[in-house]
Amino acid sequence: MSNSCFRMSKERITADKKKIINNDRTVDCNQLVPIKYKWAWNFYLDGCANHWMPSEVSMQRDIEQWKDAKAFTAEERHIVKRTFGFFATAETLVGNNLVLAVYRMIDNPECRQYLLRQAFEEAIHVHAFQYIVQSLSLDEGEMFNMYREVEAIYNKDQYAMSCTDGILDQNVDTKTKEGLQKFVKNLIGFYVITEGIFFYSGFVTMLSFGRQNRLPGTCEQIQYILRDESIHMNFGIELINNIIAENPEVWDEPFKEEIIGFIRTAVGLEHKYAEECLPNGILGLNTYLLKEYVQYIADRRFERLNLPKQYNSENPFPWMSEVIDLKKEKNFFETRVTEYQTGGALEW
């Protein structure tokens, strides 16, 4: 949990001695090589290959469209603002959780290398929403305070942050079963629930505008963020499953049931958020379809955690799978090339 593992020693570290968490004193948490968890290093490389900055994206057409009083209905403007209001602060909450809680608990250097990259990407995402809000001349006070003023958004953020509170306690000991379960629940709260479920209603909503070539610059940035978040989530689930593999005693039946309930409650909160954002149907979306989609992706997350599916819902938005495809050469709403990798093609 700290860098106190740095010391004089003639004993060289071998990969087999390394663990993700709770390494013994013979393992130096600062020494990257030899790499044991090659998947973690590959996630880091994938993140670097997908570097982007908000200021690279032109917002001129978005500004022109948003200023046109006839371009958006009142309901469309409502859902756009609610989406920005959630994301504007949610990305900061994720970044703070990484820096203040997760990083200090993980003492494997290759996993830490990815966490540093992810923390930077969360900063870019916060920058993106500030850039969008400023470009469209939205009320910054309204957007960045919405997480405290709109109950459906507050409840989602508070639900995720409750996990952070549990492991910021200096008395939490991850060498105990209870302490490690608290940490695993935190990881699930942010990687599986926040990034893997809560964000996706916003993605599908905003990208529905993009399919009509509306708010193209905004939707281009949303697509970039979706790609980043897909990598974040996959890293997080890999991290969780490896911690469980190395500490199987934490994944007992009572804890599994607790996690199932934890995720199911989050799905319920997302349903309430969908109802608040989308009281009436627009863009081929309605509350029922969004709820079905949230249940569909929740089942995918359950499967990745080796837990039973809970909903058996179909995917009402098959086009979202196409958007997430990292090998697409152009984005689906035809604005500009979005294959912004600096390296080779990403492989899963």
Wavefront OBJ file of the C-alpha trace (Angstrom):
o trace
v 0.000 0.000 0.000
v 3.026 2.313 -0.055
v 6.492 2.725 -1.529
v 8.127 1.486 1.688
v 9.115 -1.620 -0.321
v 12.093 0.373 -1.697
v 15.256 -0.760 0.070
v 18.805 -2.095 -0.397
v 18.868 -5.715 -1.519
v 20.992 -8.080 -3.605
v 18.032 -10.386 -4.159
v 16.574 -9.774 -7.619
v 12.827 -9.908 -8.119
v 11.351 -12.619 -10.324
v 7.945 -12.392 -11.998
v 6.527 -15.344 -10.065
v 6.959 -13.457 -6.776
v 4.769 -10.546 -7.866
v 1.091 -10.156 -6.912
v -1.418 -7.428 -7.666
v -2.036 -6.580 -4.029
v -0.459 -7.406 -0.664
v 3.021 -8.248 -1.947
v 5.482 -9.353 0.677
v 8.539 -7.293 1.572
v 10.773 -9.124 -0.906
v 8.936 -7.484 -3.830
v 9.737 -3.875 -4.785
v 6.586 -2.105 -5.972
v 8.710 0.372 -7.965
v 10.315 -2.238 -10.228
v 8.378 -2.678 -13.460
v 10.490 -5.410 -15.044
v 10.137 -8.374 -15.062
v 6.488 -7.903 -16.024
v 4.174 -10.605 -14.737
v 0.781 -9.218 -15.773
v 1.315 -8.648 -19.490
v -2.390 -7.863 -19.903
v -1.932 -4.784 -17.683
v 1.008 -3.554 -19.748
v -0.968 -4.139 -22.958
v -3.863 -2.074 -21.616
v -1.372 0.717 -20.916
v -0.062 0.527 -24.492
v -3.610 0.524 -25.869
v -4.428 3.636 -23.870
v -1.327 5.410 -25.179
v -2.199 4.424 -28.748
v -5.579 6.113 -28.387
v -4.382 9.480 -27.142
v -6.544 12.475 -28.040
v -7.306 15.980 -26.822
v -10.677 17.800 -26.848
v -9.239 20.907 -28.496
v -8.441 18.840 -31.597
v -12.178 18.539 -32.306
v -13.992 21.388 -34.038
v -17.196 22.503 -32.319
v -18.244 25.046 -34.954
v -21.156 23.054 -36.353
v -22.328 22.186 -32.841
v -22.361 25.865 -31.902
v -24.362 26.760 -35.003
v -26.865 23.957 -34.410
v -27.301 24.671 -30.694
v -27.906 28.386 -31.317
v -30.691 27.554 -33.779
v -33.866 27.708 -31.698
v -35.619 25.301 -34.083
v -32.834 22.705 -34.244
v -33.721 20.979 -30.938
v -36.972 20.443 -29.113
v -37.235 21.319 -25.435
v -37.093 17.603 -24.573
v -33.951 17.127 -26.667
v -32.246 20.054 -24.968
v -33.280 18.629 -21.590
v -31.664 15.246 -22.198
v -28.484 16.809 -23.614
v -28.102 18.984 -20.508
v -28.825 16.080 -18.165
v -26.187 13.976 -19.916
v -23.561 16.713 -19.633
v -24.624 17.367 -16.035
v -23.947 13.755 -15.077
v -20.690 13.308 -16.983
v -19.216 16.688 -16.029
v -18.613 15.566 -12.445
v -18.774 11.760 -12.698
v -15.426 11.695 -14.528
v -13.871 13.703 -11.678
v -15.270 11.263 -9.117
v -13.719 8.338 -10.985
v -10.358 10.121 -11.227
v -10.364 10.982 -7.538
v -11.184 7.383 -6.619
v -8.240 6.175 -8.714
v -5.751 8.601 -7.199
v -6.934 8.626 -3.601
v -8.040 5.028 -3.138
v -7.164 2.487 -5.832
v -3.576 3.488 -6.596
v -2.444 3.310 -2.984
v -3.981 -0.155 -2.570
v -2.464 -1.676 -5.705
v 1.251 -2.272 -5.317
v 1.973 -4.018 -8.622
v 4.008 -1.688 -10.883
v 2.554 -2.721 -14.254
v -0.993 -2.251 -12.948
v 0.041 1.084 -11.468
v 1.439 2.104 -14.844
v -2.015 1.661 -16.391
v -3.701 3.440 -13.472
v -1.502 6.483 -14.101
v -2.540 6.462 -17.754
v -6.208 6.056 -16.820
v -6.057 8.942 -14.344
v -4.744 11.182 -17.133
v -7.563 10.026 -19.414
v -10.139 10.883 -16.752
v -8.643 14.390 -16.686
v -9.029 14.565 -20.473
v -12.678 13.538 -20.161
v -13.335 16.263 -17.594
v -11.612 18.685 -19.971
v -13.854 17.452 -22.822
v -17.070 18.228 -20.974
v -15.766 21.629 -19.877
v -14.880 22.281 -23.545
v -18.328 21.192 -24.745
v -20.188 23.197 -22.093
v -18.116 26.305 -22.801
v -18.409 25.917 -26.584
v -22.203 25.686 -26.456
v -22.380 28.594 -23.978
v -24.283 26.472 -21.481
v -24.690 27.669 -17.916
v -21.515 26.324 -16.298
v -22.954 26.656 -12.794
v -25.973 24.586 -13.799
v -23.934 21.883 -15.529
v -21.261 21.427 -12.863
v -23.668 21.575 -9.919
v -26.240 19.220 -11.395
v -24.839 16.230 -9.521
v -25.915 17.932 -6.285
v -29.175 19.450 -7.507
v -30.823 16.653 -9.524
v -31.799 13.707 -7.353
v -31.438 11.004 -10.026
v -27.845 12.116 -10.735
v -26.987 12.636 -7.065
v -28.165 9.109 -6.206
v -25.926 7.524 -8.837
v -22.841 9.490 -7.813
v -23.457 8.945 -4.116
v -23.884 5.211 -4.679
v -20.482 4.927 -6.315
v -18.737 7.237 -3.838
v -19.944 5.155 -0.893
v -17.361 2.568 -1.989
v -14.534 5.085 -1.788
v -15.528 6.121 1.720
v -15.139 2.521 2.871
v -11.523 2.111 1.801
v -10.254 5.606 2.636
v -10.479 4.515 6.256
v -6.863 4.113 7.370
v -7.885 1.116 9.471
v -8.885 -0.936 6.407
v -6.473 -3.847 6.079
v -6.507 -5.597 2.705
v -4.615 -8.503 4.237
v -7.864 -9.424 5.954
v -10.782 -10.997 4.128
v -13.133 -8.190 5.126
v -10.717 -5.471 4.050
v -10.014 -7.089 0.696
v -13.734 -7.551 0.061
v -14.237 -3.821 0.675
v -11.564 -3.083 -1.905
v -12.999 -5.493 -4.488
v -16.422 -3.913 -3.972
v -14.871 -0.492 -4.611
v -13.374 -1.735 -7.875
v -16.727 -3.173 -8.916
v -18.446 0.089 -7.940
v -16.301 2.145 -10.283
v -15.167 -0.154 -13.091
v -18.318 -2.263 -13.434
v -21.098 0.051 -12.228
v -19.950 3.632 -12.897
v -17.884 3.099 -16.037
v -19.576 -0.095 -17.192
v -23.267 0.714 -16.574
v -23.943 4.311 -15.467
v -22.013 5.848 -18.377
v -23.743 3.824 -21.066
v -27.177 5.500 -20.992
v -25.378 8.768 -21.688
v -23.354 7.213 -24.486
v -26.344 5.735 -26.280
v -28.342 8.950 -25.885
v -25.687 11.318 -27.215
v -24.615 9.005 -30.006
v -28.240 8.850 -31.142
v -27.853 12.553 -31.968
v -24.655 11.695 -33.797
v -26.472 9.179 -35.992
v -28.501 12.146 -37.291
v -25.345 14.245 -37.786
v -26.381 16.554 -34.971
v -23.836 17.901 -32.488
v -21.076 16.186 -34.513
v -18.109 17.574 -32.573
v -19.693 16.680 -29.247
v -20.526 13.183 -30.432
v -17.044 12.685 -31.819
v -15.649 13.368 -28.350
v -18.268 11.081 -26.805
v -17.145 8.320 -29.136
v -13.531 8.835 -28.063
v -14.602 8.758 -24.409
v -16.595 5.582 -25.036
v -13.514 3.926 -26.491
v -11.440 4.979 -23.484
v -14.088 3.814 -21.024
v -14.362 0.462 -22.753
v -10.649 -0.067 -22.117
v -10.973 1.200 -18.521
v -13.785 -1.237 -17.815
v -11.983 -4.185 -19.370
v -8.827 -3.440 -17.401
v -10.849 -3.125 -14.199
v -12.646 -6.422 -14.676
v -9.341 -8.148 -15.458
v -7.896 -6.594 -12.300
v -10.843 -7.775 -10.185
v -10.749 -11.313 -11.565
v -6.995 -11.602 -10.998
v -7.305 -10.369 -7.406
v -10.017 -12.990 -6.849
v -7.864 -15.695 -8.478
v -4.998 -14.850 -6.111
v -7.303 -14.527 -3.089
v -10.165 -16.991 -3.729
v -11.334 -16.863 -0.122
v -12.828 -13.384 -0.694
v -15.197 -14.633 -3.417
v -17.439 -16.683 -1.166
v -21.164 -17.179 -1.727
v -22.362 -14.445 0.680
v -20.058 -11.927 -1.009
v -21.226 -13.003 -4.473
v -24.831 -12.438 -3.399
v -23.860 -9.048 -2.000
v -22.267 -8.065 -5.310
v -25.290 -9.248 -7.298
v -27.517 -7.081 -5.113
v -25.034 -4.201 -5.395
v -25.193 -4.245 -9.195
v -28.954 -4.810 -9.331
v -29.528 -1.745 -7.155
v -27.313 0.266 -9.511
v -29.450 -0.877 -12.459
v -32.506 0.385 -10.581
v -30.833 3.775 -10.061
v -30.053 3.942 -13.763
v -33.706 3.210 -14.524
v -34.717 6.200 -12.371
v -32.169 8.353 -14.186
v -33.590 7.266 -17.560
v -37.082 8.230 -16.415
v -35.882 11.681 -15.336
v -33.913 12.300 -18.538
v -36.389 10.869 -21.008
v -39.986 11.255 -19.846
v -41.107 11.057 -23.487
v -39.635 9.291 -26.493
v -37.172 11.067 -28.795
v -34.631 9.984 -31.431
v -36.036 6.462 -31.485
v -35.346 6.249 -27.749
v -37.751 5.828 -24.873
v -37.507 4.901 -21.223
v -38.398 1.258 -21.887
v -35.636 0.809 -24.477
v -33.047 2.488 -22.255
v -34.018 0.262 -19.341
v -33.754 -2.822 -21.544
v -30.322 -1.698 -22.742
v -29.079 -1.096 -19.197
v -30.251 -4.597 -18.211
v -28.566 -6.062 -21.291
v -25.183 -4.486 -20.509
v -25.554 -5.353 -16.808
v -25.884 -9.010 -17.783
v -22.691 -8.723 -19.820
v -20.928 -7.378 -16.708
v -22.327 -10.200 -14.554
v -20.964 -12.733 -17.041
v -17.500 -11.136 -17.004
v -17.472 -11.477 -13.210
v -18.487 -15.134 -13.531
v -21.854 -14.380 -11.940
v -25.254 -15.503 -13.298
v -27.186 -13.220 -15.633
v -30.111 -11.503 -13.949
v -32.266 -10.069 -16.723
v -31.866 -11.958 -20.035
v -32.726 -8.771 -21.952
v -32.013 -8.287 -25.650
v -29.883 -5.448 -27.010
v -32.290 -2.833 -28.406
v -29.407 -0.802 -29.865
v -27.242 -3.203 -31.917
v -25.585 -0.220 -33.590
v -23.801 0.517 -30.299
v -21.675 -2.589 -30.811
v -20.501 -1.079 -34.089
v -19.612 2.220 -32.410
v -17.482 0.447 -29.782
v -15.530 -1.390 -32.497
v -11.984 -0.065 -32.078
v -10.944 -0.934 -35.638
v -13.444 1.339 -37.401
v -11.668 3.743 -39.751
v -14.338 6.463 -39.601
v -16.872 7.316 -37.026
v -20.426 6.337 -37.804
v -21.766 9.858 -38.154
v -19.216 10.738 -40.850
v -17.409 13.747 -39.474
v -13.755 12.846 -39.779
v -11.354 9.961 -39.373
v -11.429 8.678 -35.799
v -8.714 6.045 -36.122
v -6.480 8.188 -33.927
v -4.091 5.456 -32.881
v -0.408 6.203 -33.063
v 0.518 2.524 -33.042
v -0.797 -0.641 -34.637
v -4.350 -1.939 -34.573
v -5.718 -2.689 -31.146
v -6.358 -6.311 -30.421
v -8.462 -7.842 -27.659
l 1 2 3 4 5 6 7 8 9 10 11 12 13 14 15 16 17 18 19 20 21 22 23 24 25 26 27 28 29 30 31 32 33 34 35 36 37 38 39 40 41 42 43 44 45 46 47 48 49 50 51 52 53 54 55 56 57 58 59 60 61 62 63 64 65 66 67 68 69 70 71 72 73 74 75 76 77 78 79 80 81 82 83 84 85 86 87 88 89 90 91 92 93 94 95 96 97 98 99 100 101 102 103 104 105 106 107 108 109 110 111 112 113 114 115 116 117 118 119 120 121 122 123 124 125 126 127 128 129 130 131 132 133 134 135 136 137 138 139 140 141 142 143 144 145 146 147 148 149 150 151 152 153 154 155 156 157 158 159 160 161 162 163 164 165 166 167 168 169 170 171 172 173 174 175 176 177 178 179 180 181 182 183 184 185 186 187 188 189 190 191 192 193 194 195 196 197 198 199 200 201 202 203 204 205 206 207 208 209 210 211 212 213 214 215 216 217 218 219 220 221 222 223 224 225 226 227 228 229 230 231 232 233 234 235 236 237 238 239 240 241 242 243 244 245 246 247 248 249 250 251 252 253 254 255 256 257 258 259 260 261 262 263 264 265 266 267 268 269 270 271 272 273 274 275 276 277 278 279 280 281 282 283 284 285 286 287 288 289 290 291 292 293 294 295 296 297 298 299 300 301 302 303 304 305 306 307 308 309 310 311 312 313 314 315 316 317 318 319 320 321 322 323 324 325 326 327 328 329 330 331 332 333 334 335 336 337 338 339 340 341 342 343 344 345 346 347 348
